[in-house]
Amino acid sequence: MNLLIEKETDDSFDFDYEEAAKSIIEQALDYLKCPYEVQLNLTLTDNEGIHAINKEYRQIDRPTDVLSFPLVDYPEPNVFPDNLEEMAEDYFDLDTGELMLGDIIISVEKCKEQAKEYGHSELREYSFLIVHSMLHLFGYDHMEDDERLVMEEKQREILDKAGILR
């Protein structure tokens, strides 16, 4: 896995955010049985930064906790298109051969606020947001109740397996 992390805020966590991200992303990739080596981007920003992105790309005029921008179009969640390798220039880094999964953007500020609000650690909230995004990068969604229940169960299973509990 090739994880590119960009930190756009001076706000920091009470844990090693790079190691935590690598660890939970590996857990998610193992859980989802990803057949490819992957590359993805993680940007850590503040409420102002994520607000601007949310407004520009989703037309929602407020900050949010996390945004996901998948690069693969799945016919159904976690099912890769049959012709994915035939479209290598669209989906793979041609230099490394890694599948380009997409981007995760987290508001450190919102993450810390939610950890306090929900009464759990910053590490747990950060890990949850990454797992939530990883599922989006694999085509899962939560717009309908049945989709939401599937996503919630997968999130719980990945976090439990990683030993990151409430």
Secondary structure, DSSP 8 states (H G I E B T S, - for coil): -EEEEEE--S---SS-HHHHHHHHHHHHHHHTT--S-EEEEEEEE-HHHHHHHHHHHH---S--SEEEEE----SBTTB--TTTGGGHHHHB-TTT--EEEEEEEEEHHHHHHHHHHHTS-HHHHHHHHHHHHHHHHTT---SSHHHHHHHHHHHHHHHHHHT---
